[in-house]
């Protein structure tokens, strides 16, 4: 794991000293390099600003606390130990939160609760299906067993068991208590503490993205493209009240991560929009890409070199995205309908 650094501000707060005292200590350590007290640049601290401001490693923070205890006859080491313990816990829990994010693509909402598949829960706990089943049986012997319909459900069409956040929290408590190794105890126990706020963060992100789709479409039509169809070059005004649409170059259903990206949108008249989707693609439900739209423009509007150049640039900007069905499932690609 990467070295953990403690800012001067955090060190001052933890030790309950003022900034002048820390500067005084640093000058003392620097003034006599070969005495009994030593702080080594690169090992105990690093300088992060031109004015000499430092960040301390664990060894550097311990050294300063020990020096203060020796010179002031007060307890400083325990404060450092408590702070470092809390820091390590925060780092561990942040890592677990990232692990949850990468392993809950099955997230769905039913009866006002969020559920996650057994397969994802197995990956979340870094265990096996057999061991999870064993822990589920153990949980059913506890004072607060898992309740079907509330803590877990069974999807009868082959989906298997899905666990609610309350069910995962109950499993977390049991699994944490059954582990023999401290690191596994911490991991399993922390899942239960982190699962609810992390899923809430994920859901908020998905819903914000969904809200952002309409905002992006409105911005493109009204601000960026100034109410002008980029293919026909017709402009909306109080006389020529065109019906305009913001077209997704990479379709929303297959490229949901690009649905609120303005570079993925172009303003068209509704007539041209329908011409592309219905007549050219064969239906509004058919997924499309920017290549489909470029071919459409070449076939029906070859004289519009400006939009063809713009489309070529957008293709470079957007890269070569992989459609939803070909990508590894990720929770942030879920449609808002799954979690709302």
TIFI-150991 format. One record per residue (C-alpha): residue in three letters; x, y, z. Coordinates in steps of 0.2 Angstrom, whole numbers, plus 5000, padded with zeros to 4 digits. Example, Ala and Ser with C-alpha at 12.3 -4.5 7.8 and 13.67 -1.06 7.14 Angstrom:
<sites>
ALA506249785039SER506849955036
</sites>
This chain:
<sites>
UNK500050005000UNK500650184996UNK501450285010UNK500150385020UNK500550565023UNK499950675036UNK499850865033UNK500550995045UNK498851055048UNK498250885053UNK499750855064UNK499451015073UNK497650975076UNK498050805082UNK499350855094UNK498451015100UNK499851125097UNK499951285087UNK500851315070UNK502351415079UNK502651265090UNK502851145075UNK503951265066UNK505051275082UNK505151085083UNK505651075064UNK507051205066UNK507651115081UNK507750945072UNK508551025057UNK509851125067UNK510850985074UNK510850835062UNK511850715072UNK510950725089UNK509850605097UNK508350675088UNK508250655069UNK506950685055UNK507550625038UNK506850705022UNK506050575011UNK505850455025UNK505050545039UNK504350695029UNK504250775012UNK504250955007UNK502750994997UNK502851184994UNK504151304990UNK503951395007UNK504551235016UNK502851165021UNK502950985026UNK501950825025UNK502450685038UNK502450505036UNK501950395051UNK503750375057UNK503950565057UNK502350595066UNK502850475079UNK504550555081UNK503750725084UNK502550655097UNK503950565106UNK504950725107UNK503450825114UNK503150685127UNK504950695132UNK505050885133UNK503250925140UNK502850765150UNK501150745142UNK500350605132UNK500550635114UNK500950465107UNK499150395110UNK498450545100UNK499550495085UNK499150315087UNK497250355087UNK497350465072UNK498450345062UNK497150205066UNK495750315060UNK496750355044UNK497050175040UNK495250135043UNK494650275031UNK495950205018UNK495250025020UNK493450085019UNK493850185004UNK494550034995UNK493049935000UNK491850064993UNK492750054977UNK492649864977UNK490749884980UNK490650004965UNK491449874953UNK490449734959UNK488549784960UNK488049794942UNK486449694946UNK485849834957UNK483949854956UNK482549934966UNK480949834971UNK479649874983UNK480650034988UNK482149934992UNK483849904983UNK484349724980UNK485949654973UNK486249474966UNK486949334975UNK488349324962UNK488849504966UNK488749484985UNK489949344983UNK491149454974UNK490849594986UNK491349485001UNK492749404991UNK492149234996UNK491249084987UNK489449034984UNK489648884995UNK490348995010UNK489049125008UNK487648995009UNK488548925025UNK488549105032UNK486749135027UNK486248975037UNK487249035051UNK486349205050UNK484649115051UNK485149055068UNK485549235075UNK484349335085UNK483949445070UNK483849315055UNK483649365037UNK481749395032UNK481249335015UNK480449485005UNK481349605016UNK483149555017UNK483149435002UNK482049384987UNK482149244975UNK481949284956UNK481049134949UNK481549154931UNK483349094934UNK483949254943UNK484249164959UNK484349254976UNK484449444978UNK484949524994UNK484349695000UNK485549815009UNK484849765026UNK485149585021UNK486949625016UNK487149715033UNK486549565042UNK487649445032UNK489149565035UNK488949555054UNK488849365054UNK490349345042UNK491349465052UNK491149375068UNK491549205060UNK493249255052UNK494849195061UNK495949325052UNK495949515057UNK495949575039UNK494549465034UNK493549515050UNK493849705045UNK493349675027UNK491749585030UNK491149695045UNK491549855035UNK490449795020UNK488949815031UNK489449995037UNK489850055019UNK488549965008UNK487050085012UNK487950255009UNK488950184994UNK487350124985UNK486550294989UNK487950384981UNK487850264966UNK485950294964UNK486150474965UNK487450474952UNK486350374940UNK484850494943UNK485950644941UNK486550574924UNK484750544919UNK484250724924UNK485750784914UNK485150704898UNK483750834895UNK484850974901UNK486150924888UNK484950914875UNK484151084878UNK485951164879UNK486451094862UNK484851144854UNK484651314861UNK486451374865UNK487751274856UNK486751254839UNK485751404841UNK484051324836UNK484851274819UNK484651104811UNK486451064808UNK486050954792UNK484751064783UNK485451234791UNK483651284794UNK483451404809UNK482051424821UNK481251594823UNK479551664826UNK478951644808UNK479851474805UNK479451384820UNK480351224817UNK480151064827UNK481951024833UNK482650874841UNK484350834849UNK484950674841UNK486150554850UNK487550504838UNK487850354849UNK486050294855UNK485550314873UNK485050124875UNK486750054870UNK487850194875UNK487050264891UNK488750334898UNK488650454883UNK486850504885UNK487150664894UNK488750714884UNK488450864873UNK489750804861UNK488650654857UNK487250764852UNK486750864836UNK485250974833UNK484050914819UNK482350954813UNK481150824819UNK480850784800UNK482650734797UNK482750654814UNK481250534809UNK482050514792UNK483650444800UNK482850334813UNK481250274804UNK481750274786UNK483550244786UNK483850144802UNK482250044801UNK481450104817UNK481650214833UNK482150054843UNK483650014832UNK485350064841UNK486350184831UNK488150254830UNK489050404823UNK489550304808UNK487750264804UNK487350454805UNK488950494794UNK488350364781UNK486550444782UNK487250614778UNK488350554764UNK486850474756UNK485550604758UNK486450774761UNK488150754753UNK488350934749UNK488450984768UNK490350974770UNK490251074786UNK489250944796UNK490350804789UNK491850884795UNK491050914812UNK490550734813UNK492250674809UNK492950784823UNK491650724835UNK492150544831UNK493850584837UNK493250674852UNK492150524857UNK493450394853UNK492850224850UNK491550174863UNK490950004866UNK489149964865UNK488249914881UNK487949734877UNK489849714873UNK490449804888UNK490749724905UNK489249764915UNK489449914927UNK488249984939UNK488450164933UNK487850114916UNK486150064923UNK484650154916UNK483750264929UNK482250154928UNK483150014937UNK483550114953UNK482050234954
</sites>
